[in-house]
Amino acid sequence: MKYNLIILFIVIISCESKTQRVIKKLSNGNDTLIEEPSYLRKKVFQESYPGILVFKQIIKDDQGRIIQERTIDENGRLVKLLMQYPIIDYTYDSIGNLILTERRDRNHQLTSHMGEAPSVKNKYDKNNNLVKIKYLDENGNYFYPISQTSIVEHSYDDLNRRIQTKYLNKKRNPKRKASIIDYSYDSLNRVIKEYIYDYSNGNRELFYFKEFKYTPNDTIEKRIKPDGSLIMHLKRTKEAVYVITEETDSTTTFYISEEHK
């Protein structure tokens, strides 16, 4: 999906002990006043869809962890779009691992759309490595998304490097693997190749592989097809919960502005 380039400017006009008062300058020239508890840190970025102007609020707790995303319109109201969830809640364990993601409608009910699971549960090993992801429906049963994968399992070596990812199809066959990815590393422990194996015919077949090139600061610069052609020139900055703060590729760039740190 392509995004128009729009930068949202935020001005803090006052700050109190319990609440902060923030004015958002909207592209239509109107101001919207928002009050939130001071411990909640909030990011706002603006997306422009055909005929629709929406804002996404990213709410953080006092430890800087994202606990909720809210999709709102220019009047500060929760919106319902075919391509977006109005509310996404995040839950963490006692040491900060993301263990639950829930997608909700405007009435705060679990919901699914476009192949996305209403609930996603994560499990970690003793080294805090993510080892299992379960996609669940509104009733807690395995969800059958478009990708035909209801469980993802990760394996690690003694250096805590991810060496394999299994995508399992729980609905059709609990033990059947949909696909597997094996990872290869260089001497600096950077992933340099991903081998993707397909099991749709019941046999292990090499479907394709990816090769990664790096810039001097260890940022992934290129993804190369097996024939050597360039897939995409990519530079990306991420933070907790895989939120992209800035991404530049061959098609678009968009930014997220933070109200305050």
N, C-alpha and C positions, 0 to 999 in steps of 0.2 A: 504494500500500500504506500502511495506517495503522499508526503505531507508538504504543505506549503510552508515556506520559511516565515515564521512569525515569532518575534521575540517579545515577551511580556515583561513590562517594566513594573516593579513593585516599589512602593514608597511606604515606609513605616512612619506613622505620624505621632504615635505615642505608645508608651509601654508601661503597664501597671504591674503590680505585684502578682495579681491572680489572672488577669487577662491581658491580651495584647490586642490593640486595635489597628487594623491594617486596611489600607485602601488599595484596591486593585484598579489600575487604569486600564479600561477595556478599549478595544479597537474602535468601538462605536462612540467613544467620547464620554460614556457614562462611568460613574464610580460605584463600586459595590463595597459596603462596609461589612467586615467579617470579624467576629469575636471568637476567640478560642482560648482555652486554658494555656497558660504560658509554657507549660512543660511540653505541649504538643508542638513539634516543629513541622512546618508545612512547606511543601514545594508546590508550585503551580506551573503547569505548562499548557500551552494553548494549541489545539489542533483544529484545522479547518477541513471539514468534509463538504461535499457539494451541497450547498444550501443550508448547512448547519454549522454553527459556531459553538464549540464546547470547551470547557476547561477541566483539567484533571488535577485534583488536590491530592497530594501525597502526604499523609499524616505520619509523624514519627513520635515515638515515646521519648522519655528523658534520657535513654541510652542511645538514641539515634537510630533505633530500629524502626522500619516501616511497619505500621500496624493497620493502616487502612488507605485505600485509594478510593476517591469519590469522583465520579464524573458529573459535572454540573453544567448548567447553561449560563448565559451572561447575566442572569438575574440571581444566581446562586442556588438554583433549584436542581435537585437530582434529575437526571435525564435518562431516557431509555432509548438507546440506539441499537440497531441491528448488529453493529460491529463492536459494541462496548457493553460492559457491565457497569451499572451505576455505582455499585459498592463491591469492593474486594477487601476482605478481612484477612489479616495475617496473625498467626499465633506462634509463640516461641516457647522453647523449654527453658529450664532454669539457667542454662549457660548460653542462651542466645541462639540456638539452632532453630531454624524455621521448621515447624512440625505440621502446620495445617494452613491451607489456603482455602477460603470459601468465597464463592461468587454469589451475590445476592441481588434481587431486584429492588425496585423502589419501596416495596413493602418489607424489605429485609428478609425475604424468603429465599432459600437456596434455589438456584435456577441454572439451567443449562441452555446453551444456544450455540449453533455453528460448530458442533463437535467438541465443545469445551466442557470438562467435567465440573459439576457444581462444587465438589470437594476434592482436595488433593492432600494426602497424608504422606509425610516423609519420615523415614527411619534412619538412625545413625548408628555406627559401630562405636567401640570404646575409644577410638581415636577421633571421634566426631566427623568421620567421613560419611557422606550420604550413601547409604547402601540400598535403599528401597524406596520407590515412589508408587503409591496406590492412587488410582483415579476412581472416585466413588460418585454414585448418583445421590439424589435427594434423600434416599432412604438408607444410605450407607452400604448399598450393594455395589459390586464392581460395575464401573461405567464402561460402556463400549463406544469409544470415540471414533471419529473418522479414520484416525491412524490405526485402528484395530489393535491398539495396545492399551491394556488396562493396568499393567504392572511394568515398572522399569527397575532393574537390579544392576548395581555397580559393584565391581570387584577391584581390589587394590593390592599392590605389592607391599613389601616390607618398608619401602620408602614413602608409603601413603600416596603413591601415584596411581591414578585410575588406569587400570590395564584392560578392562573389559566392561561393556555395557550390554545387557540383555533386555530386549523388548518382548514381553510375553503377552499372549492373547488369551486372557482368562476365560472369556465367554465361550469361545469355540472349543478350546482344549486347555485346561489348566496347566498342563506340562509342555505344551507346544510352544516353541520359540518362534516369534515372528521374524526377528532379525537380531544380529549381534554386531557390535563394533569392537574391534581390537585396536589398542593405541600403541604407537611406537614413539620412543623418546630419544633426544640427543643427549650429549654429555652434560648439558646444562639443565637437564630434566624438563625440557620443553617438548610438547607434543609436536612431532614432525610429520607423522602419518596417521591416518585413520583408515582401517580396513573394514568395510561394511559387507557383512555376509547375509544372504537372504535364505530363509527356510520355508518360503511359501510353497515349494514343491516337495517338502519333506526332507530335502537334502541340503547340506551346507554348500552354498555356491557364493563365490566372490562376486558381489554385485558391482561395486566400484570402490575406489579409495580416494582420499584427499591428502594432499601434501601441503604443508604450511611453511611459509617463509617469514622471517622475523626482521624487524628493524633493530638498530643498536640498543634501544631501550626495552627490548623484549616484547614489543607490541606486535601482534599478528599483522603482517602487512599484506600478504597475498594468500589466496587459496588457489591451488593449481589443480587442474584436471589431469587425469593420467596421461593424456596426449600432450601435456605441457602448456595448454592454452589457459589463459587467465580467467578465473571465475569472477572475481571481484577484488578491487582494491579497497581494503577495509581498514579503517582506524576507529577504535571504539573505546569509550571510557564507561566503566560500570561501577555500581556500588551494591549495597545489600539488596537481596531479593531480585537480583538480575535486572534492576532498573537501569536503563541506558540514560546517562546524563548527557552524552553527546555522541553522535554517530555520523560518520562521513563515509559514503561509498560513491559508486559511480552514478547514482540517481538522485540522492537528496541528502540534506543535512537538517537536523532539527535540534533545538536546545531546550534545556530545562533551567528556569531561573529559580534560585532559592531566595525566599523572603528574608531569612536571617539565619545565622549560624549560632 
